[in-house]
Amino acid sequence: MLNSPKVLKITKKASKVIHDVMLTQEVPGNYFLRVGMRGGGCGGMGYVLGFDKVRDNDIRYEIDGLAVVIDRAHSMYVLGMEIDWHEDEHQKGFVFNNPHIMQDHK
């Protein structure tokens, strides 16, 4: 397993939520945090975050104490990305900040 925090950054808030989910949902010890892409269609590309077993085409990382897998085909889309957690009175959820994707600032 590669130990490379530069591959993907997980903020402290996001890491706490992920660890809490792993504990409350009793995620099996042989599962990894999977970060990837879901694709295409009218909605465009989006990010995937979940728990899964390692697959043949995965690259395994240790990031901030989390065992993470990224499919090799998705790696160019997620490398350098930051996963954060946002919560306010209207919504809560993971936020994917990717410096390689142009943001539309209006």
N, C-alpha and C positions, 0 to 999 in steps of 0.2 A: 504494500500500500504506500502510495506516495504522500509525503507530508509537505503540502505546498499551499500556504494560505493565499498566494498570489493568483492561484487558479480561479478562486471564487471567494468572495468575502461574505461572511454571514455575521451580521451585527449581533451585539450582545442581546438586544431585545428579541430578535428572530431566533437566536440560539436557545434562549430560555423557553420560548413558545414551543419550539421543536422538541426540546427535551421534555417539556410538560406533556405534549401530545404522546410522545413515546411511552411515557410512564402511565398516563391515564388510559390509553388505548391498548396497553400491553403489547407493544410492537415486539415481535420475536427478536432475540439477540442476533440471529443470522440475517436480519434485514438491514439494509443500508438506506440512507436518505438519497432518493433518486432526484436529480435535477436534470431537466431536459426541455425539449420543445414539443409542442403539438402543432400540427400544421395545417396550413393552407385554408382553402375554402373562402367563403365570403368574409369570415371573421378575421382572416389573416393568421399570422403566426402568434403563438402564445407560449408561455412557460408552463412547465409541469413540475410539481413538487409533491413527492409522496414517498412511501416506503416500499421497498422491493428487494428481492434477492438479486445477487450478482448474475449477470448474463455474460455470455462469451465475448461480446463486443464492448464490454464496459471497461472504463479506466477507473481504478479505485483510488480515493484520496482520504486523507485524514485532515479535516479542517475544523479547528477550534474544538477538538474533542469529539467531533461527529464523523462517523464513517459515511462517506459520500461516494456515490457512483454516478458517472456521466457516460452515456453511450458515445463511442468515438465519433459517430456521425453527427452528434449534437454539440460536440465540444467546441467547435469554432463559433457557435452562437452564444455559448454561455461563459466562455473563459473571460475573466476579468470582471464579471458581473457581481453586483452586490445584492444580497437578499436582506431585506429589512422587514420590520413589522410596524404597521401603522394602526393606531386605534384612536378613535375619537367618539363623540356621542352619536354620530351618524353611521359609521362603518368601521370595520376592522378587517385586517387581512395582511397577507404578505405583499410586499412591494419589490419588484425586480427592477433595479437600476443598472442599465447596461450602457457603459460609456461608448460603446461601438455603434450604437443605434442613435440616429439623429432624433432629437425630441422636437415636437412641434410646440413652440412657445407662442401663445396668442396673447 
